[in-house]
Amino acid sequence: MAVAQHLPRGRHQAGDRHLKFHEDRDNLAVSVLDKITNKVQVLAGQATEKYGQATGNKQQQGRGRTNQARGNSKQAAQKIKDMFK
């Protein structure tokens, strides 16, 4: 049984299927990580807003709403980006 030889990352040829697999896998990992990060930002914003409401701190409420809006806009941008993959 032949064992596949793995070349260092920079030594693959442009049309190599092995390289394409690694590029797809790396892109998928980044995409999933981005989605998780965006969702965490939304959830953190919700928690910050609730904390601000509980303590009567309007500044915290505003920060929470801002973080939620940022996370939601990043999620929307990610969905659009995914449509063109």
C-alpha positions as CSV (number, residue, x, y, z in Angstrom):
1,M,0.0,0.0,0.0
2,A,1.5,3.3,-1.0
3,V,1.6,6.1,1.5
4,A,0.6,9.6,0.3
5,Q,3.5,12.0,0.5
6,H,2.6,15.4,1.8
7,L,4.5,18.3,0.5
8,P,5.0,21.5,2.4
9,R,2.2,24.0,1.8
10,G,4.2,26.2,-0.6
11,R,5.3,23.3,-2.8
12,H,1.9,22.3,-4.2
13,Q,1.1,23.1,-7.8
14,A,-1.8,25.4,-8.6
15,G,-4.2,22.7,-9.9
16,D,-3.5,20.2,-7.1
17,R,-6.7,18.7,-5.7
18,H,-4.9,18.2,-2.3
19,L,-4.3,22.0,-2.1
20,K,-7.9,22.7,-3.1
21,F,-9.2,20.5,-0.3
22,H,-7.0,22.3,2.3
23,E,-8.1,25.7,0.9
24,D,-11.8,24.7,1.2
25,R,-11.3,23.3,4.6
26,D,-9.5,26.5,5.8
27,N,-12.2,28.7,4.3
28,L,-14.9,26.7,6.0
29,A,-13.2,26.9,9.4
30,V,-12.8,30.7,9.1
31,S,-16.5,31.0,8.0
32,V,-17.7,28.9,11.0
33,L,-15.4,30.9,13.4
34,D,-16.8,34.2,12.0
35,K,-20.4,33.0,12.5
36,I,-19.7,32.0,16.1
37,T,-17.9,35.3,16.8
38,N,-20.8,37.3,15.4
39,K,-23.4,35.3,17.4
40,V,-21.4,35.8,20.6
41,Q,-21.3,39.5,19.9
42,V,-25.1,39.6,19.6
43,L,-25.5,37.6,22.8
44,A,-23.0,39.7,24.7
45,G,-24.9,42.8,23.6
46,Q,-28.1,41.4,24.8
47,A,-26.5,40.6,28.2
48,T,-25.0,44.1,28.4
49,E,-28.3,45.7,27.6
50,K,-30.1,43.6,30.2
51,Y,-27.5,44.5,32.8
52,G,-28.0,48.2,31.9
53,Q,-31.7,47.8,32.3
54,A,-31.4,46.1,35.7
55,T,-29.0,48.7,37.0
56,G,-30.7,51.7,35.4
57,N,-27.5,52.5,33.5
58,K,-28.5,54.1,30.1
59,Q,-24.9,54.0,28.9
60,Q,-24.7,50.2,29.3
61,Q,-28.0,49.8,27.6
62,G,-26.7,51.8,24.6
63,R,-23.5,49.7,24.5
64,G,-25.6,46.6,24.5
65,R,-27.8,47.7,21.7
66,T,-24.7,48.8,19.7
67,N,-23.0,45.4,20.1
68,Q,-26.2,43.7,19.0
69,A,-26.5,45.9,15.9
70,R,-22.9,45.2,15.0
71,G,-23.2,41.5,15.5
72,N,-26.5,41.4,13.4
73,S,-25.0,43.4,10.6
74,K,-21.9,41.1,10.5
75,Q,-24.2,38.1,10.4
76,A,-26.2,39.6,7.5
77,A,-22.9,40.4,5.6
78,Q,-21.7,36.8,6.3
79,K,-25.0,35.4,4.8
80,I,-24.6,37.5,1.7
81,K,-21.0,36.4,1.4
82,D,-22.0,32.7,1.8
83,M,-24.5,33.1,-1.1
84,F,-21.7,33.9,-3.5
85,K,-19.5,31.0,-2.6
